[in-house]
Amino acid sequence: MTYQTGPFAELYEELKAGHVTRRDFLRKSMALGVAAPVALFVLNNAPSVGAQDATPAAGAGAAPSSGTEGQTRGAGGELKMLQWQGVTHFGLHTATGTKDQLGASLVTEPLLNYLPTGELIPCLASEVPSIENGGLAEDLSSVTYKLKEGVLWSDGTPFTADDVVFTWQWASDTANNAITQTTYQVIASCEAVDPLTVKVTFNSPQLGWYVPFSGSYIGSIYPKHVLEAGTDAYNAFIQAPTGTGPYIVESFSANDQVVYAMNPNYRDAAKPFFEKVNLKGGGDATSAAQAVLETGDWDFAWNLQVEPAILQDLVSKGKGSLQSAPPTSVERLLINFSDPNKEVDGQRSEKNTPHPFFTDLAVRQAFS
């Protein structure tokens, strides 16, 4: 496929060369006035050589199962994990940080989830919506989700489309101070077509139509029958949550430790593999690394910001191994505000003199 001349052709060449991601290609195409279906058609027929991409495609339809064949529910015993900070509470939409989002992700679930490659897979939805299966509007103005049948909340109540609608209403209500508020405010309406069908209509066409209700950080669905009672119900919920996920909270000490037990109403009879999960917070990175790599007292430790030489020495003990992956976000960015061309008393100074480029608030916000 080739395009002759003009801004769109130039953008297409940048995509092929790997200079822009799929997401940027779609965004810039629409800025050029290219209709969304046309941009999507071009994108789906482009060579698979673009820059690392944040725009998910539909996955194979289910979570990977390799290595879980013949698995028996609870056969893995107890999984012991360490993280720097303990879980504060389990309300994903009011999480105080990654520690809470991780803690909630074992209990509550989204409609769609992401593979490590960025592909979308169904979680509480029965399939990933697409233009081909009729779930996604061609102009990206709406999306319709089909939900899995037979899903129960951990208290035995059926999961339905009403829970999805309630989650949108709760998260977008400014009175609830949800950290995901802006994510859900792009939705103009969310309708329960029937108990297992939800139609989401956006305020304007959304390239990121999949963002609301997707991923364990911002997409988790809340139980309407538990939370419609109001603030007191929510305060109780975030300490002892009702979810559709593989685990329930057995015991909880805020900012310290959570012990999870298997959800008796979880929909997959062969899962979860671990009978219990012990998630411990606190301490420091070095001691966490020692607990896994040197003593073997714990199975997994997360976010080990430890000097490489120390880590390699601990690995040499033979109790465990290091697993690393490219980060998906910037945790800290240090900016040199000095202006090397600024002279003070006839001398060039690189101290306390903001570079003109960074005196613009909009520039600093863009970097952030």
BELFENRA-V708799 format. One record per helix or strand of 3 or more residues. SS is the DSSP state (a for helix, b for strand). FROM is the first residue (numbers start at 1). TO is the last residue. If there is no record, write none. Layout:
ss,from,to
SS,FROM,TO
SS,FROM,TO
//
This chain:
ss,from,to
a,7,17
a,22,31
a,36,44
b,78,83
a,92,94
a,98,104
b,112,114
b,120,122
b,142,147
a,161,172
a,174,176
a,181,184
b,187,194
b,197,202
a,224,227
a,231,237
b,247,253
b,257,262
b,276,281
a,285,294
a,308,315
a,356,358
a,361,367
//
